[in-house]
Amino acid sequence: MTVAVEYYVLLSMAVFCIGLMGVLTRRNALLFLMSVELMLNAANINLIAFAFYHGNLTGQVFALFTMALAAAEVAVGLGIILVLYRNFRDVDVTVPTTMRW
């Protein structure tokens, strides 16, 4: 018994909307990064579901590249968060207005 692709798309849509709400409403940098990860995972769900539906591995390969991109994004993001905390003693993304030009 297989699950229809529509259910994977609905799951992906729900996860993406949760991540989008987190990006738009959170000011904490860690929660912001977690919300971006949710959005990337929603894209991975879609890629793998449609790859399974079409019977090829292209979507799974793209999902692996997306996971590598997510790992790099987390590494850079955590570095930025450490600099934010070191300079401002807070991880609120609205505080560091002095980091601009």
C-alpha positions as CSV (number, residue, x, y, z in Angstrom):
1,M,0.0,0.0,0.0
2,T,1.5,3.3,-1.0
3,V,0.6,6.8,0.1
4,A,-0.7,9.2,-2.6
5,V,1.4,12.1,-3.6
6,E,-1.2,14.6,-2.6
7,Y,-0.7,13.7,1.1
8,Y,3.0,14.4,0.8
9,V,2.3,17.7,-0.9
10,L,-0.2,18.6,1.9
11,L,2.4,17.7,4.5
12,S,5.1,19.7,2.7
13,M,2.7,22.7,2.5
14,A,2.0,22.5,6.2
15,V,5.7,22.3,7.1
16,F,6.5,25.1,4.8
17,C,3.8,27.4,6.2
18,I,5.0,26.7,9.7
19,G,8.5,27.6,8.7
20,L,7.3,30.7,6.9
21,M,5.4,31.9,9.9
22,G,8.4,31.3,12.1
23,V,10.6,33.4,9.7
24,L,8.1,36.2,9.6
25,T,7.2,36.4,13.3
26,R,10.3,35.4,15.2
27,R,13.1,37.8,16.3
28,N,15.3,35.2,17.9
29,A,18.1,34.2,15.5
30,L,18.1,30.5,16.6
31,L,14.3,30.2,16.0
32,F,14.8,32.0,12.7
33,L,17.4,29.4,11.6
34,M,15.1,26.5,12.7
35,S,12.3,28.0,10.6
36,V,14.5,28.2,7.5
37,E,15.4,24.6,8.1
38,L,11.7,23.7,8.2
39,M,11.2,25.4,4.9
40,L,14.1,23.5,3.3
41,N,12.8,20.2,4.7
42,A,9.4,21.0,3.1
43,A,11.1,21.4,-0.2
44,N,12.9,18.0,0.4
45,I,9.6,16.3,1.1
46,N,8.3,17.6,-2.3
47,L,11.4,16.6,-4.2
48,I,11.5,13.1,-2.8
49,A,7.7,12.5,-3.2
50,F,7.7,13.6,-6.8
51,A,10.8,11.5,-7.5
52,F,9.0,8.5,-6.1
53,Y,5.9,9.4,-8.1
54,H,7.8,9.6,-11.4
55,G,10.1,6.6,-10.7
56,N,13.4,8.3,-11.0
57,L,16.2,9.4,-8.6
58,T,16.5,13.0,-9.7
59,G,14.5,14.4,-6.9
60,Q,16.5,12.4,-4.3
61,V,19.7,13.7,-5.7
62,F,18.4,17.3,-5.5
63,A,17.3,16.6,-1.9
64,L,20.8,15.5,-1.1
65,F,22.2,18.8,-2.5
66,T,19.6,20.7,-0.5
67,M,20.7,18.9,2.7
68,A,24.3,19.9,2.0
69,L,23.1,23.5,1.4
70,A,21.2,23.4,4.7
71,A,24.3,22.2,6.6
72,A,26.4,25.0,5.1
73,E,23.6,27.5,6.0
74,V,23.6,26.3,9.6
75,A,27.3,26.6,9.9
76,V,27.4,30.2,8.6
77,G,24.2,31.0,10.6
78,L,25.7,29.8,13.8
79,G,28.8,31.8,13.2
80,I,26.7,34.9,12.8
81,I,24.7,34.1,15.9
82,L,27.9,33.7,17.9
83,V,29.2,37.1,16.7
84,L,25.8,38.6,17.6
85,Y,25.9,37.2,21.1
86,R,29.5,38.1,21.6
87,N,28.9,41.8,20.6
88,F,25.4,42.5,21.8
89,R,24.8,39.8,24.6
90,D,21.5,39.0,22.8
91,V,20.4,36.9,19.8
92,D,17.6,39.2,18.8
93,V,17.9,40.0,15.1
94,T,16.5,43.5,15.4
95,V,19.2,44.7,17.8
96,P,22.4,44.8,15.7
97,T,21.7,47.9,13.6
98,T,25.3,49.0,14.1
99,M,26.5,46.1,11.9
100,R,25.3,48.0,8.8
101,W,27.6,50.1,6.7
